Amino acid sequence: MTIQDYGSIGEIVGAVATVATLAYLAVQIRRSNIIATIESRRATTSVNSGILLSIIQNPDVARIWREGLSNRGSLNSDDKIRFDLLLGEYIAGLTEGLMDQDLLGTSNAFADPNNQENIRAFLQTPGGAAWWAKYRGRYDRRVQTGIDGVLAALESPAAQQSAAADSA
């Protein structure tokens, strides 16, 4: 064999090694994205579980939450601050996880029915809607668009018919 033959073999081995390395890296990046998505969901669940647990365990917080969702304006100034912070923390935790999922390349996280239900559960109430109208501008434009889209879907005739069928 000549030097050129050895050089050709070396180039082939190098090309195969490069392809194998790229394939290995692609698998590792995919796994890393899956792990990051899971951790993002876990962090969101942890934040929101803490808020909901405080509502469950403390009757005064539960009262503020219930009254705030019914009519935010009926709360005194201290309770209104508590309600605003609770709902703000809940929505921030939820949307942070959704935006992490979105950045990781998953489909539109706001299109997921479970995420929509979590948003609707609080922001379609009179107090939640008043809170969103007041604090909407504090959130990232993508979050505003995502939440507004979820809430607008409630107002569509198809959504109203679906809601009527669900309640029957």
C-alpha positions as CSV (number, residue, x, y, z in Angstrom):
1,M,0.0,0.0,0.0
2,T,1.1,3.5,-0.8
3,I,0.9,6.6,1.4
4,Q,-2.1,7.7,-0.7
5,D,-3.9,4.5,0.1
6,Y,-3.2,5.0,3.8
7,G,-4.4,8.6,3.5
8,S,-7.6,7.5,1.8
9,I,-8.3,5.0,4.5
10,G,-7.6,7.7,7.1
11,E,-10.1,10.0,5.5
12,I,-12.8,7.3,5.4
13,V,-12.2,6.5,9.1
14,G,-12.3,10.2,9.9
15,A,-15.6,10.7,8.1
16,V,-17.1,7.7,9.8
17,A,-15.9,8.9,13.2
18,T,-17.4,12.4,12.4
19,V,-20.8,11.0,11.5
20,A,-20.8,8.7,14.5
21,T,-19.9,11.7,16.8
22,L,-22.7,13.8,15.2
23,A,-25.2,11.1,15.7
24,Y,-24.2,10.6,19.3
25,L,-24.4,14.4,20.0
26,A,-27.9,14.5,18.3
27,V,-29.1,11.8,20.7
28,Q,-27.6,13.5,23.7
29,I,-29.1,16.9,22.8
30,R,-32.6,15.3,22.3
31,R,-32.3,13.7,25.7
32,S,-31.2,16.9,27.3
33,N,-34.2,18.7,25.8
34,I,-36.5,16.0,27.2
35,I,-35.0,16.3,30.6
36,A,-35.2,20.1,30.5
37,T,-38.9,19.9,29.6
38,I,-39.6,17.5,32.4
39,E,-37.7,19.7,34.9
40,S,-39.6,22.8,33.7
41,R,-42.9,21.1,34.2
42,R,-41.8,19.8,37.6
43,A,-40.8,23.3,38.7
44,T,-44.1,24.8,37.5
45,T,-46.0,22.1,39.4
46,S,-43.9,22.7,42.5
47,V,-44.6,26.5,42.5
48,N,-48.3,26.1,41.8
49,S,-48.7,23.3,44.2
50,G,-47.2,25.5,46.9
51,I,-49.7,28.2,46.2
52,L,-52.6,25.9,46.1
53,L,-51.4,24.2,49.3
54,S,-51.4,27.5,51.1
55,I,-55.0,28.1,50.0
56,I,-56.0,24.6,51.2
57,Q,-54.2,24.9,54.6
58,N,-55.0,28.5,55.5
59,P,-58.7,29.4,55.8
60,D,-58.0,33.2,55.6
61,V,-56.0,32.7,52.3
62,A,-58.8,30.4,51.0
63,R,-61.3,33.2,51.8
64,I,-59.2,35.8,50.0
65,W,-58.8,33.5,47.0
66,R,-62.5,32.7,46.7
67,E,-63.6,36.3,47.2
68,G,-60.9,37.6,44.9
69,L,-61.9,35.3,42.1
70,S,-65.6,36.2,42.6
71,N,-65.1,40.0,42.8
72,R,-61.6,41.3,43.2
73,G,-63.0,44.8,43.8
74,S,-64.8,43.6,47.0
75,L,-61.5,42.9,48.8
76,N,-60.0,45.4,51.2
77,S,-56.6,46.8,50.1
78,D,-54.5,44.3,52.1
79,D,-56.5,41.3,50.9
80,K,-56.4,42.6,47.3
81,I,-52.6,42.7,47.5
82,R,-52.6,39.1,48.8
83,F,-54.9,38.0,46.1
84,D,-52.9,39.8,43.4
85,L,-49.7,38.2,44.6
86,L,-51.2,34.8,44.8
87,L,-52.7,34.8,41.4
88,G,-49.7,36.6,39.9
89,E,-47.3,33.9,41.3
90,Y,-49.6,31.1,40.1
91,I,-49.8,32.5,36.5
92,A,-46.1,33.4,36.5
93,G,-45.2,29.8,37.5
94,L,-47.6,28.4,35.0
95,T,-46.5,30.6,32.1
96,E,-42.8,30.3,32.9
97,G,-43.1,26.5,32.4
98,L,-45.1,27.0,29.2
99,M,-42.5,29.4,27.8
100,D,-39.7,27.0,28.7
101,Q,-41.5,24.3,26.8
102,D,-42.0,26.7,23.9
103,L,-38.3,27.6,23.9
104,L,-37.4,23.9,23.9
105,G,-39.2,23.5,20.6
106,T,-42.3,21.8,21.7
107,S,-45.5,22.7,19.9
108,N,-47.4,25.8,21.1
109,A,-47.6,25.1,24.8
110,F,-50.8,27.3,25.1
111,A,-52.6,24.9,22.7
112,D,-52.4,22.0,25.2
113,P,-55.9,21.4,26.7
114,N,-54.5,20.9,30.2
115,N,-52.6,24.2,30.1
116,Q,-55.7,25.9,28.7
117,E,-57.8,24.5,31.5
118,N,-55.3,25.8,34.1
119,I,-55.5,29.3,32.6
120,R,-59.2,29.3,32.3
121,A,-59.8,28.0,35.8
122,F,-58.8,31.3,37.3
123,L,-58.7,33.9,34.6
124,Q,-62.2,33.4,33.3
125,T,-63.7,34.3,36.7
126,P,-64.7,37.9,37.2
127,G,-61.9,38.6,39.7
128,G,-59.4,36.7,37.5
129,A,-60.4,38.7,34.4
130,A,-60.1,42.0,36.3
131,W,-56.7,40.9,37.6
132,W,-55.6,40.0,34.0
133,A,-56.8,43.3,32.7
134,K,-54.8,45.1,35.3
135,Y,-51.5,43.1,35.2
136,R,-51.5,41.8,31.6
137,G,-48.8,44.3,30.6
138,R,-46.3,42.9,33.1
139,Y,-46.0,39.7,31.2
140,D,-43.9,38.9,28.1
141,R,-45.7,39.5,24.8
142,R,-45.8,35.8,24.0
143,V,-47.5,35.1,27.3
144,Q,-50.0,37.9,26.7
145,T,-50.7,36.5,23.2
146,G,-51.0,32.9,24.5
147,I,-53.3,33.7,27.4
148,D,-55.4,36.1,25.3
149,G,-55.8,33.3,22.7
150,V,-57.0,30.9,25.4
151,L,-59.4,33.3,26.8
152,A,-60.7,34.5,23.4
153,A,-61.4,30.8,22.5
154,L,-64.0,30.9,25.3
155,E,-65.8,33.7,23.6
156,S,-66.1,32.0,20.3
157,P,-69.6,30.6,19.4
158,A,-68.0,27.1,19.0
159,A,-66.5,27.3,22.5
160,Q,-69.8,28.4,23.9
161,Q,-71.7,25.5,22.3
162,S,-69.0,23.1,23.5
163,A,-69.3,24.5,27.1
164,A,-73.1,24.2,26.9
165,A,-72.9,20.6,25.8
166,D,-70.3,19.8,28.6
167,S,-72.6,21.3,31.3
168,A,-75.7,19.4,30.0
